[in-house]
Structure formats: structure tokens, C-alpha cells
Amino acid sequence: MSTSAKGGWAASGGGGGASMEYVSTRGGTGTVDFEGALFSGYAPDQGLFMPQHIPLLDGDTLRRWSSLSYRELVKELCSLFITAELIPRSMLNDLIDRAFSRFRHKDVVHLSRLKDGLNVLELWHGVTYAFKDLSLSCTGQFLQYFLEKKQKHVTILVGTSGDTGSSAIESVRGQKNMDIFVLLPKGFCTQIQELQMTTVIEDNVHVFAAHGNSDEIDEPIKELFADVDFARKYNLMSLNSVNWSRIMVQIAHHFYAYFQCAPSLDTTPLPVVEIVVPTGGGGNITAGCIAQKMGLPIRLVAAVNSNDIIHRTVQHGDFSLSESVKATLASAMDIQLSETLHSCSASDEDIVRAMQRCWEENHYLLCPHSAVAAHYHYSQPDGAPRCCLAPASAAKFQDALLRAGLVPQLPPEITALTAMKTRSTPLDRGQDWAQALRGWIEAMAQWREAQRHCLAASGQQGITGQGVTQT
């Protein structure tokens, strides 16, 4: 691997960098290591923790990596951003293997090569049938590793527009040293997405159904993080796209897509591949931008639905918010605040037509988010090497499939959700959502403290930190 003259960062291909530190995008805090970035979510100045320097890979390294599996790529990339002093390479490999042990596909992800040059990288073979299982399963393992070492407890706050909540829940469910509080926008998720969250009946999982949209549910979470004393007392952290660990793992999507779709790596310079990224909050496209900075020759396209602030910003410099977020077929992209590079926007009608065409030509079902990317592909007559990222299984979006005149194919795990017991707490309009969350977090801490005393009285050993026990 080459040394980056621009960033001043050097590493060997075999392990973590000697010095990898993270700084806030707003520049108002000092540096932290990977562990600090992992547990912080938002930086204290409300910026995002990002690497102080980006490693630059040369052509020989890229050619060598081209033969790696997705799992091996994740290991190599993570080792560049996590020093061996924090997590030894052998342990890092084990944690990533554990993270992917519940995935249904032997290769973790899968590329489907369809007619008309449509390449679809299926990122949804995890437990919840969504791409966020990839990064969150790894993040959950990293959290557990550090928490067990430090004998500590954390409180995780998550706002979700559809898939983040269920993936985050699955990554930490049942863990005694983590409580997770998830806010979902009632009526803006599909029934399956909501059931994947509300059917998890675990002591450490707390789901709130808020009567607001995806942007509105982020406000009480930001308010609690802004209360520094409260955040410190209850060890608050986030698993939303703001968490560097998620972005880090998602960098691998772009490397794998490139290696699968590049026509040849025998040329100099290496060929360019276009990666079309269905974009909501911007975490996946941010990972792509970092992959570019690492030397991966890709052209990024952020494919959005009719909530098109990203498209308007890129095309016209218009970063103005609409009066409200529109409910669309691609619900996980019903977000206005984000960032990116090249872009396109698809209406619901465009989404439906792309789903129909893909089925007619390939007998292949696209979820509405994947269809946004496919819509872009179908609009390009150039035949350039291109890969469309597929963030979720079509099985999670029955209503969209039916609207397109297609028949949903539901796996048994999805079908079983409708017969399961559910649990959630409503958050009504006019209610102080931040205050309600404070009350629940305080109550859970008190309950766990009582549990710790009971176990101590019975002579059982527990862990410290907010009174959580692990026996």
C-alpha cells in the first residue's frame, strides 16, 4: 500500500494504522480514537466524527483486493480504520465473522446480472432483509467487544425511517449491557418494517411509535444528546448514519461493487464504474465518497425519490426544505436533509415502471428503493459499466409491489410477523417527546439498578455502569 502524501497517512496492508484518529466535521472538539467515535455518535459540537486522514490505496493494492470476498474486504477496510492496539487483527476478523454468521447468503452479499446491463448488488441477505444489517451487525459486535472489556453499559437512541430501527434492534437485542430506544414514524413505515421492530420483546428493547415524520423524530434525539450532563450520565450513543462505524463498513459495498462490475483491471489508469446509490439519510453515499478518496475509481450517483433536496442541491444549488416530507413508495428515502455528488430523482410513477420492467425482462422483483436506482440505469443509453445498490428485499414492500401489479413473494420469517405479539409506546403530537424519552431512560436505569442490588444480595457478580448486571 502506498503512503498518502496528501493526507500524511501510512499503513501496511496487514493491520491497523499506527495512528488513526477522528475529528468532528465542525472542528469544535479534539481527536478521538475509533472507540471514542463508535460510542459518541454525534460529536459534542453536534458534528460527525470522521477520520482525520483518509488512507490512499494504489493500483496494485486495488488489483490485489479485487479477488477478495465481500467478507474479506470488510476485514481489510476495517483494519485500516481500527488500530491493532484497540482491536487486534485476529479478534477483528472474529468479530466480523460473528457479525455475518446470521446472513442467509454464503457470500453475504450477491450480484445479480440482469438484462440490458442492469447489475443489482443485493445487500439485503441479513436478518431484517435490509442493507443496514451489514454495518449494524458489525457495529453491534464492536460495541460488545469494548463494553465487555470496560464492564460498561450504554443507552442507544435511534430514529428510523424504515429499516435502521429493526437492524439496530437485531444487532443488540438481548444484550445486558445495552438498552436501545427506537423512534419510528407511525404510518410512514411499511407494516413489515414496523412489525420487525414491535415484535421484538426483549428487556433491553424499547420501541416508540411517534406521530411525526422521519425528520421530526430526530429532533428529540438531538435534544437529549445536546444535554451534555444527561448524555454523560446515561452513556447515550447513536446507531444512526451519524455513527462512523456504520459508514466504515459500508465502504465495502462500493469496493465490492467496483470489483464485480469493472470490465478489466489490467489497464492503466483503472476503468471507472458508476455506482448508483438509493439515498435517504446519506450514510451509504458518504461511504462511497470516502471510497473515492481512497482511490477507488467510481462515479457516484445519488438516486432519490420525490423528496428531492439532494437532487435539487446537486443540480441547481437549491438546498431549501419543502413544506413537508412527502410519503412515497420508497419510504426509507422520505428524508430531506443529506449530502452527495451526482444525482437523479424518480417519481412514484418512475419507480413503478422500473419495477414492472425489471420483472418483465428478468422475472426479478425490485424493492421500490432499488427501483429508484434501476430507473436511473434505464434512463442511461450509454452502456457504461454500472452497479445499482439494492438496499432492501422486495418482500418488505408488499403495497408497492401490488401497485406495480406484481405478486409479493414472502419468506416464512416475514409471514410469521403478523401472528406475533407486539409492543410499543405511542408518542402523540403535542407531547414533549424528549421529556418522555428522558423519563423512560431514567426509569430503565433505576430498574436495572434494582436488579443489580437483587443479584448482589444473592451473591451473583454483576457489571458496573448504570447498574446493569451480567452473570
Residue, then its C-alpha position, 0 to 999 in steps of 0.5 A: m500500500s502506498t503512503s498518502a502524501k496528501g493526507g500524511w497517512a501510512a499503513s501496511g496492508g496487514g493491520g491497523g494504522a499506527s495512528m488513526e484518529y477522528v475529528s468532528t466535521r465542525g472542528g469544535t472538539g479534539t481527536v478521538d480514537f475509533e472507540g471514542a467515535l463508535f460510542s459518541g455518535y454525534a460529536p459534542d459540537q453536534g458534528l460527525f466524527m470522521p477520520q482525520h486522514i483518509p488512507l490512499l490505496d494504489g493500483d496494485t493494492l486495488r488489483r490485489w483486493s479485487s479477488l477478495s470476498y465481500r467478507e474479506l474486504v470488510k476485514e481489510l477496510c476495517s483494519l485500516f480504520i481500527t488500530a491493532e492496539l484497540i482491536p487486534r487483527s485476529m479478534l477483528n476478523d472474529l468479530i466480523d465473522r460473528a457479525f455475518s454468521r446470521f446472513r442467509h447468503k454464503d457470500v453475504v452479499h450477491l450480484s445479480r446480472l440482469k438484462d440490458g446491463l442492469n447489475v443489482l448488488e443485493l445487500w439485503h441477505g441479513v436478518t431484517y432483509a435490509f442493507k443496514d444489517l451489514s454495518l449494524s451487525c458489525t457495529g453491534q459486535f464492536l460495541q460488545y467487544f469494548l463494553e465487555k472489556k470496560q464492564k460498561h453499559v450504554t443507552i442507544l437512541v435511534g430514529t428510523s425511517g424504515d429499516t435502521g430501527s429493526s437492524a439496530i434492534e437485531s444487532v443488540r437485542g438481548q444484550k445486558n449491557m445495552d438498552i436501545f430506544v427506537l423512534l419510528p414514524k407511525g404510518f410512514c413505515t411499511q407494516i413489515q418494517e414496523l412489525q420487525m421492530t414491535t415484535v421484538i420483546e426483549d428487556n433491553v428493547h424499547v420501541f416508540a411509535a411517534h406521530g411525526n415524520s422521519d425528520e421530526i423524530d430526530e429532533p428529540i434525539k438531538e435534544l437529549f444528546a445536546d444535554v451534555d450532563f444527561a448524555r454523560k450520565y446515561n452513556l447515550m450513543s447513536l446507531n444512526s448514519v451519524n455513527w462512523s462505524r456504520i459508514m466504515v463498513q459500508i465502504a465495502h459495498h462500493f469496493y465490492a461493487y467496483f470489483q464485480c462490475a469493472p470490465s478489466l483491471d489490467t489497464t492503466p489508469l483503472p476503468v471507472v464504474e458508476i455506482v448508483v446509490p438509493t439515498g435517504g439519510g446519506g450514510n451509504i453515499t458518504a461511504g462511497c465518497i470516502a471510497q473515492k478518496m481512497g482511490l477507488p475509481i467510481r462515479l457516484v450517483a445519488a438516486v432519490n425519490s420525490n423528496d428531492i433536496i439532494h437532487r435539487t442541491v446537486q443540480h441547481g444549488d437549491f438546498s431549501l426544505s419543502e413544506s413537508v416530507k412527502a410519503t412515497l413508495a420508497s419510504a426509507m428515502d422520505i428524508q430531506l436533509s443529506e449530502t452527495l455528488h451526482s444525482c437523479s430523482a424518480s417519481d412514484e410513477d418512475i419507480v413503478r415502471a422500473m419495477q414492472r420492467c425489471w420483472e418483465e425482462n428478468h422475472y426479478l422483483l425490485c424493492p421500490h428503493s432499488a427501483v429508484a436506482a434501476h430507473y436511473h440505469y434505464s434512463q442511461p443509453d450509454g452502456a457504461p459499466r454500472c452497479c445499482l445498490a439494492p438496499a432492501s428485499a422486495a418482500k418488505f414492500q408488499d403495497a408497492l409491489l401490488r401497485a406495480g401489479l406484481v405478486p409479493q413473494l414472502p419468506p416464512e420469517i416475514t409471514a410469521l410477523t403478523a401472528m406475533k405479539t407486539r409492543s410499543t409506546p405511542l408518542d402523540r403530537g403535542q407531547d414533549w417527546a424528549q421529556a418522555l424519552r428522558g423519563w423512560i431512560e431514567a426509569m430503565a436505569q433505576w430498574r436495572e439498578a434494582q436488579r443489580h442490588c437483587l443479584a448482589a444480595s444473592g451473591q451473583q457478580g454483576i457489571t458496573g455502569q448504570g447498574v446493569t448486571q451480567t452473570 
